[in-house]
Amino acid sequence: MAQEVRGVIAPGKNEPVRVETIVVPDPGPGEAVVRVQACGVCHTDLHYKQGGINDDFPFLLGHEAAGVVESVGDGVTDVAPGDFVILNWRAVCGKCRACLRGRPWYCFDTHNAKQRMTLTDGTELSPALGIGAFAEKTLVAAGQCTKVDPAVSPAVAGLLGCGVMAGIGAAINTGGVGRGDSVAVIGCGGVGDAAIAGAYLAGAAKVIAVDIDDRKLETARTMGATHTVNSRSSDPVEAIRELTGGFGADVVIEAVGRPETYRQAFYARDLAGTVVLVGVPTPEMKLELPLLDVFGRGGSLKSSWYGDCLPSRDFPLLIDLHLQGRLPLDKFVTETIQLDEVEKAFERMHQGDVLRSVVVL
């Protein structure tokens, strides 16, 4: 039987979000209803609100979430009612060419719930990244639920659903950071700080944080940065080279998503080094580089989709490392808020005052 719950919707482009009554249907085949316990406020949700993703309003926002499975539909075997899960927005199909080649983190046919949640008048909602978790309960594809140790705080666990996983994965999965490597991270917001934490976890000998905000650089040190560079007052390429014996870093992670910072990343890496783009550019942005430099510097230029993560592999591992005290995921939670405070959280995010505001239900 369908349930009515509270949820946060974006009614139209750049309109203030509001709390509405949401109708959540019973799960169909391959689906699950999850009672949401916590959901982070991610910049992607702001993009939805601003119309930067598409114009399929109204949106049910929220996607960095953790909670407890309440019910499942026919054919669901991987999770059961009562399981504590982290939600992910890339439920792999297991059948596409990437999955069949043993690279499911590149799955080209990820899926979401087939049914739609609605407003009480029947208006269909578009769930952010196929999740829609700024709500007391949400309907997702069962493959979007990854079971983890319930000893972890939901406010911490949910962050792996997007930004923190993207950053950690950019360092470890995409960048292949290893023991003794030098790493530079350009942009020290939530994703950049997660990349710093990932590089530190992987055993990098030198982790250089680059940003224009001294507050963010100070926070980056608490995540594992060994050096900081304020690129408003210093040339970041020259500073990174100076800190790496004149050569450049083995891995440079660009967590801003702008042409100018990507160029900095390109020239701040060592010969045969790796650049990882995890910052998300906008459609109109263009990049121009001398082709001879691309050839002559060698190495790899990579993009990181969701940290190239496989939730069933990465989420339980990272939660275990956190519970062992080896990965400080709790440092990413700046504040906990209620559903009716999401609009204010967007304002604090825009001002750079928080790493993550987390809605706790």
C-alpha positions as CSV (number, residue, x, y, z in Angstrom):
1,M,0.0,0.0,0.0
2,A,1.4,3.4,-1.0
3,Q,2.6,5.6,1.9
4,E,2.6,9.4,2.4
5,V,5.8,10.9,3.8
6,R,7.4,14.3,3.9
7,G,10.0,15.3,1.3
8,V,11.9,18.3,-0.1
9,I,11.0,19.2,-3.7
10,A,12.4,21.8,-6.2
11,P,9.2,23.0,-7.9
12,G,10.8,25.1,-10.6
13,K,14.1,26.6,-11.9
14,N,15.8,28.6,-9.1
15,E,12.6,28.6,-7.0
16,P,13.1,28.0,-3.2
17,V,12.7,24.3,-2.2
18,R,9.8,23.3,0.0
19,V,8.7,20.4,2.1
20,E,5.7,18.6,0.6
21,T,3.8,15.4,1.2
22,I,5.2,12.6,-1.1
23,V,3.4,9.4,-2.1
24,V,5.8,6.4,-2.1
25,P,4.4,3.3,-3.9
26,D,5.0,-0.2,-2.8
27,P,8.1,-1.7,-4.3
28,G,7.7,-3.5,-7.6
29,P,9.9,-6.2,-9.0
30,G,13.6,-5.4,-8.4
31,E,12.7,-2.3,-6.2
32,A,13.0,-1.4,-2.5
33,V,11.6,1.2,-0.2
34,V,14.2,2.6,2.2
35,R,13.5,4.5,5.4
36,V,16.0,7.3,5.1
37,Q,18.0,8.1,8.3
38,A,20.4,10.7,6.9
39,C,21.1,12.5,3.6
40,G,23.9,14.9,2.7
41,V,23.3,18.2,0.9
42,C,25.4,17.9,-2.2
43,H,26.2,20.5,-4.9
44,T,24.5,18.3,-7.4
45,D,21.2,18.9,-5.6
46,L,21.8,22.6,-6.1
47,H,22.4,22.0,-9.8
48,Y,19.0,20.3,-10.0
49,K,17.3,23.2,-8.3
50,Q,19.0,25.7,-10.6
51,G,18.0,23.7,-13.7
52,G,21.6,22.8,-14.5
53,I,20.8,19.1,-15.0
54,N,17.6,19.2,-16.9
55,D,14.2,20.8,-16.7
56,D,12.2,17.8,-15.6
57,F,10.6,19.6,-12.6
58,P,9.5,19.1,-10.0
59,F,12.5,17.3,-8.5
60,L,12.6,15.3,-5.3
61,L,16.0,16.3,-4.1
62,G,18.7,14.4,-2.1
63,H,20.9,11.4,-3.0
64,E,23.8,11.1,-0.5
65,A,21.8,8.8,1.8
66,A,21.8,6.0,4.2
67,G,18.9,4.2,5.9
68,V,17.1,0.9,6.6
69,V,15.4,-1.2,4.0
70,E,11.7,-1.3,4.8
71,S,10.3,-3.5,2.1
72,V,11.4,-5.1,-1.2
73,G,9.7,-6.2,-4.4
74,D,9.7,-9.6,-6.2
75,G,13.0,-11.0,-7.2
76,V,15.1,-9.0,-4.8
77,T,17.7,-11.2,-3.0
78,D,20.7,-9.0,-2.2
79,V,19.0,-7.0,0.5
80,A,16.2,-7.6,2.9
81,P,14.0,-5.6,5.2
82,G,16.0,-4.5,8.2
83,D,19.3,-4.2,6.4
84,F,21.2,-0.9,6.9
85,V,22.3,0.4,3.5
86,I,24.0,3.2,1.7
87,L,22.2,4.4,-1.5
88,N,24.1,4.7,-4.7
89,W,23.0,6.2,-8.0
90,R,24.7,3.7,-10.3
91,A,23.0,0.3,-9.9
92,V,25.0,-1.9,-12.3
93,C,23.2,-4.1,-14.8
94,G,25.7,-7.0,-14.9
95,K,25.0,-7.5,-18.6
96,C,26.4,-4.6,-20.6
97,R,29.8,-4.7,-22.4
98,A,31.6,-3.1,-19.4
99,C,30.1,-5.5,-16.9
100,L,30.8,-8.5,-19.1
101,R,34.5,-7.4,-19.4
102,G,34.8,-7.3,-15.7
103,R,34.6,-3.5,-15.4
104,P,31.2,-3.0,-13.7
105,W,32.3,0.4,-12.3
106,Y,32.0,1.6,-15.9
107,C,28.5,0.0,-16.3
108,F,26.8,1.6,-19.4
109,D,23.3,0.6,-18.5
110,T,22.8,1.6,-14.8
111,H,19.2,1.7,-13.7
112,N,16.7,3.2,-11.2
113,A,13.3,2.3,-9.9
114,K,10.7,2.0,-12.7
115,Q,7.9,3.5,-10.7
116,R,7.7,7.2,-9.9
117,M,7.0,8.8,-6.5
118,T,4.4,11.6,-6.7
119,L,2.8,14.5,-5.0
120,T,-0.7,13.8,-3.5
121,D,-2.3,15.3,-6.6
122,G,-0.6,12.7,-8.8
123,T,2.2,14.9,-10.2
124,E,5.1,12.7,-10.9
125,L,8.4,13.6,-9.3
126,S,11.9,13.3,-10.8
127,P,14.2,11.9,-8.1
128,A,17.6,13.4,-8.0
129,L,20.1,10.9,-9.5
130,G,17.3,8.3,-9.3
131,I,17.2,8.4,-5.5
132,G,15.3,11.4,-4.1
133,A,16.3,11.0,-0.4
134,F,15.4,14.3,1.2
135,A,12.4,12.4,2.3
136,E,11.4,10.2,5.2
137,K,11.2,7.2,2.8
138,T,12.2,6.7,-0.8
139,L,11.7,4.2,-3.6
140,V,14.9,2.9,-5.4
141,A,16.1,0.0,-7.5
142,A,17.3,-2.7,-5.1
143,G,20.7,-2.6,-6.8
144,Q,21.0,1.0,-5.5
145,C,21.2,-0.4,-1.9
146,T,24.5,-1.5,-0.6
147,K,24.5,-3.3,2.8
148,V,27.2,-2.0,5.3
149,D,28.0,-2.4,9.0
150,P,25.1,-0.8,10.9
151,A,27.6,0.3,13.7
152,V,28.4,3.4,11.6
153,S,26.6,6.7,12.0
154,P,24.0,7.2,9.2
155,A,25.1,10.8,8.8
156,V,28.6,9.6,8.0
157,A,27.7,6.6,5.9
158,G,25.5,8.4,3.5
159,L,28.3,10.7,2.3
160,L,29.8,7.7,0.4
161,G,26.7,7.9,-1.8
162,C,28.3,10.7,-3.9
163,G,30.9,13.4,-3.1
164,V,33.1,11.6,-0.6
165,M,33.2,8.4,-2.7
166,A,33.9,10.5,-5.8
167,G,37.0,12.1,-4.2
168,I,38.4,9.0,-2.5
169,G,37.8,7.0,-5.6
170,A,39.5,9.6,-7.8
171,A,42.7,9.1,-5.8
172,I,42.6,5.4,-5.2
173,N,40.6,3.9,-8.1
174,T,41.2,6.3,-11.0
175,G,44.5,7.9,-10.0
176,G,46.0,4.7,-8.7
177,V,47.8,6.6,-5.9
178,G,50.3,4.3,-4.1
179,R,52.9,4.3,-1.4
180,G,55.4,7.0,-1.7
181,D,53.7,8.9,-4.5
182,S,53.4,12.7,-4.6
183,V,49.9,14.0,-5.1
184,A,48.4,17.4,-5.7
185,V,44.7,18.2,-5.3
186,I,43.4,21.4,-6.9
187,G,40.1,22.5,-5.2
188,C,39.5,21.7,-1.6
189,G,35.8,21.4,-1.3
190,G,34.1,18.2,-0.2
191,V,35.3,16.2,-3.2
192,G,38.8,17.6,-3.1
193,D,39.2,16.9,0.6
194,A,38.0,13.4,0.0
195,A,40.7,13.0,-2.6
196,I,43.2,14.2,-0.1
197,A,41.9,11.7,2.5
198,G,42.1,8.9,-0.2
199,A,45.7,9.8,-1.1
200,Y,46.7,9.8,2.5
201,L,45.0,6.5,3.1
202,A,46.8,5.0,0.0
203,G,50.2,6.0,1.5
204,A,51.2,9.0,-0.6
205,A,54.3,10.6,0.8
206,K,53.4,14.1,-0.2
207,V,49.9,15.5,-0.5
208,I,49.7,19.1,-1.8
209,A,46.3,20.9,-1.3
210,V,45.6,23.9,-3.7
211,D,42.8,26.4,-3.2
212,I,42.1,30.1,-3.1
213,D,40.5,30.0,0.4
214,D,42.8,29.7,3.5
215,R,39.9,28.2,5.5
216,K,39.6,25.4,3.1
217,L,43.4,24.8,3.1
218,E,43.4,24.6,6.8
219,T,40.7,22.0,6.7
220,A,42.6,20.1,4.0
221,R,45.5,19.7,6.5
222,T,43.2,17.9,8.8
223,M,42.3,15.4,6.0
224,G,45.9,14.5,5.4
225,A,47.5,17.3,3.3
226,T,51.2,17.7,4.0
227,H,51.5,21.0,2.2
228,T,49.1,23.8,1.1
229,V,49.2,26.4,-1.7
230,N,47.0,29.4,-2.0
231,S,46.7,29.8,-5.7
232,R,45.3,33.3,-5.3
233,S,48.7,34.5,-4.1
234,S,51.0,31.9,-5.7
235,D,51.4,30.2,-9.1
236,P,50.2,26.7,-8.3
237,V,52.1,25.0,-11.0
238,E,55.4,26.5,-9.9
239,A,54.6,25.9,-6.2
240,I,53.8,22.2,-6.9
241,R,57.0,21.8,-8.9
242,E,59.0,23.4,-6.1
243,L,57.5,21.0,-3.6
244,T,58.4,18.0,-5.7
245,G,62.0,18.6,-6.5
246,G,61.2,20.6,-9.7
247,F,59.5,17.7,-11.4
248,G,55.8,18.0,-10.6
249,A,53.4,15.6,-8.8
250,D,53.0,11.9,-9.8
251,V,49.2,12.4,-9.6
252,V,47.3,15.7,-9.9
253,I,43.6,15.6,-9.1
254,E,41.4,18.4,-10.5
255,A,38.4,18.8,-8.3
256,V,37.1,22.1,-9.6
257,G,36.0,21.4,-13.2
258,R,37.2,24.5,-15.0
259,P,39.6,24.9,-18.0
260,E,42.0,27.1,-16.2
261,T,42.4,24.7,-13.3
262,Y,42.7,21.7,-15.6
263,R,45.6,23.4,-17.4
264,Q,47.2,23.9,-14.0
265,A,46.8,20.2,-13.3
266,F,48.2,19.3,-16.7
267,Y,51.4,21.3,-16.3
268,A,51.8,20.5,-12.5
269,R,52.3,16.8,-13.1
270,D,55.6,15.0,-13.6
271,L,56.5,13.5,-16.9
272,A,54.5,10.3,-17.4
273,G,52.3,11.4,-14.5
274,T,48.5,11.2,-14.2
275,V,45.9,13.9,-14.3
276,V,42.4,13.0,-12.9
277,L,39.5,15.2,-13.6
278,V,36.8,14.7,-11.0
279,G,35.4,18.3,-10.9
280,V,32.3,18.5,-13.1
281,P,32.5,21.1,-16.0
282,T,29.5,22.9,-17.5
283,P,28.5,22.2,-21.1
284,E,29.9,25.4,-22.6
285,M,33.5,25.0,-21.3
286,K,36.3,24.3,-23.8
287,L,39.9,23.2,-23.3
288,E,42.8,24.0,-25.5
289,L,46.2,22.4,-25.0
290,P,49.2,22.2,-27.4
291,L,49.1,18.7,-28.9
292,L,52.8,18.5,-28.7
293,D,52.7,19.0,-24.9
294,V,50.1,16.2,-24.6
295,F,52.4,13.9,-26.5
296,G,55.6,15.1,-25.0
297,R,54.6,14.9,-21.3
298,G,53.2,11.4,-21.7
299,G,51.3,9.8,-18.9
300,S,47.6,9.6,-18.5
301,L,44.7,12.1,-18.7
302,K,41.7,10.5,-17.0
303,S,38.2,11.4,-16.0
304,S,36.7,9.9,-12.8
305,W,33.1,8.9,-12.9
306,Y,31.8,8.6,-9.3
307,G,35.3,7.7,-8.3
308,D,35.2,4.7,-10.6
309,C,33.6,3.0,-7.6
310,L,31.9,-0.4,-7.4
311,P,29.5,0.2,-4.4
312,S,29.4,-3.5,-3.4
313,R,33.2,-3.5,-3.2
314,D,34.0,0.0,-2.0
315,F,31.3,1.0,0.5
316,P,31.7,-1.9,3.0
317,L,35.5,-1.5,2.8
318,L,35.5,2.2,3.4
319,I,33.0,1.9,6.3
320,D,35.2,-0.8,7.9
321,L,38.3,1.5,7.6
322,H,36.3,4.3,9.2
323,L,35.1,2.1,12.1
324,Q,38.8,1.1,12.6
325,G,39.7,4.8,12.9
326,R,41.7,4.8,9.7
327,L,39.4,7.0,7.6
328,P,38.0,10.1,9.3
329,L,34.7,10.3,7.4
330,D,33.1,12.1,10.4
331,K,35.2,15.2,9.6
332,F,33.2,15.8,6.5
333,V,30.0,16.5,8.5
334,T,29.9,20.2,9.3
335,E,26.4,20.3,10.6
336,T,23.2,18.2,10.9
337,I,19.9,19.8,9.9
338,Q,16.2,19.1,9.4
339,L,14.2,18.8,6.2
340,D,13.0,22.4,6.4
341,E,16.5,23.7,6.6
342,V,17.7,22.5,3.1
343,E,17.3,25.9,1.5
344,K,19.5,27.6,4.1
345,A,22.1,24.7,3.7
346,F,22.3,25.6,0.0
347,E,23.1,29.2,0.9
348,R,25.9,28.1,3.3
349,M,27.3,25.8,0.7
350,H,27.4,28.6,-1.9
351,Q,29.3,30.7,0.6
352,G,31.8,28.0,1.3
353,D,31.0,27.7,5.0
354,V,30.4,24.0,5.1
355,L,31.9,20.7,3.8
356,R,28.6,18.9,4.2
357,S,25.3,19.8,5.8
358,V,23.5,16.5,6.5
359,V,19.7,16.1,6.9
360,V,19.0,13.7,9.8
361,L,15.5,12.2,9.9
